[in-house]
Amino acid sequence: MSWSKRDLQARIAGNGHRHRAGSPAGREVECYRQNMVRALENAQSRRVLVLGMTPELRQAALDARAEIVSMELSQKAIDVYGDWIVSNGSETIVQDNWLALDPSVHGRFGAILGDGVFPNLLTQGEQAALMGKLAQCLEPAGRIVMRHPVLPDAQELEDMHWTRLVSKLRNAEICEDAFGLSMRLWGLSQSADVMKDGMVDNAAVFSKIDALLDGGKISADEHQLVHRFRFFGKNLFASMGAFEELAARFDMAVTDHNINEGFWSRYYRMLTIGRERDEH
C-alpha cells in the first residue's frame, strides 16, 4: 500500500470525525458492534483482532471491553490514528504485515474486524493467503466482520460513470462523500489504463480527475471532494461471487447484511464470515 500521511489526513473531516463512505459510519458501525458482540458471546475469549488502524472499529472493540490487537504495517497510519482511542492498556498495536498472522504467535480471536482489507492485496494469491490466515486465527465460533468493496457488474459501472456521478451530485441525488469515493473507485473505470481485470490504478484515476478539472468538466469543489479519498497506489477488486468462492475454499461462509448507509452501500457491503452462514 502507498499511503502518505496527507492521504490519511484527507479522510478526516473538519469536525474531528472521518468522512463517511471511506470510513464506517452509522448503521455500518452498529452492524460491526452487534456481530462482534454476538461472536464474543460464543467465543472462548474476548480477544478481537483489528486489521489496520480504523478508529471506529478499535473504539467498538474497546466499548465491548475486548482485548484488542490492532495490526498495521504503516508507521504513518499508526502515527495519525494511534491516539484516536484511549485503550487504558487493552489494545496492543502490532506493526506488521497482515500476511504475517500466525495463531502460534498472535493467538486466536473471537472476532476479527476490518474495513476494505482485501483489495489492498494485489494478487489473488495474496488475497487467498490472507483468507487462510484469518481462518486459522479465528476461533471455531468466531466471526470476521468487515465492510468489503465488491467489483460492480457492467451495468452498475455504467451507472457510476463520472458524468452520471457529477449529475447525481449536482441534482442532490447523492451526498458529497458518496460522490467522492464513487468517483475514485469507479467513475473512470471504463478507461483501460485505470482498470483492467479488477485492478484499479489510483494514480491514473487522479491524473484523469485533474484533467477533468483542467478541462472545466468538474468544479474545484468537486475535485476536492474526490481528494477526500486520495490514494495513489493500486487496488484489486473481485465480484461478490468470487469473494464467496474464496471464503468457501477455507470452509467459511459469507453473509451479506444488506446494510444501506448510503449510495456506496451498493458496492461497499457489510459482511460477516464464519464457519456457518449468519441469519440477519
C-alpha angles and dihedrals in degrees: 000000000000104000118158123197088249090055091052094046092049088069092061114095122217091256092065093258128103125255115269119242091036091053132037113269143167113339091013093060090046090053089053091050096047096047094043092051091047091050093049091050088060097037130095092234141021094238117136126190116207115197103216132353098288101157095205091059095043090050091050090053091047091051088053089056091240129159100247131208112185114193118199130155098197116085087197091060091047090050094049100042106019096098097040090101129042104220100174089218098313094108127070116193113209115194103211146104116281088233088065090069110131125171090212089059106028100027127221129302137215090212135017119198129194142156121214092340109148101052088062089070107080104206132054087234093058092046090051091047091053093049088052092050091050091049090052093049096045119095113238093257094034129115137217109218119192149148103237126188111221127199108257121228122254095269092049091049090051089054088054097050108138093250091057093045091052089050092049091051095047090048091049091243093129133028126248095259093049089052095048097049096039091050091052096047104035113359094093098026093113088075113091092219089057102045132014125164091347095309112126119198103208093189088061090047093056092044088058092043088056090049091053089054093047090049093051093245094122131025127245089253092052090048089054092051090061090048089061083078098039117161126150101195128086134269130201115213130189134189122264090252092054091049091051089051090051092054091046090058086068095043093258131129128216123222120196109208093198094226113178109203095146147319090304091062089081088073104013100071129193106228141175121201124196146129089282132035113255127233116230 
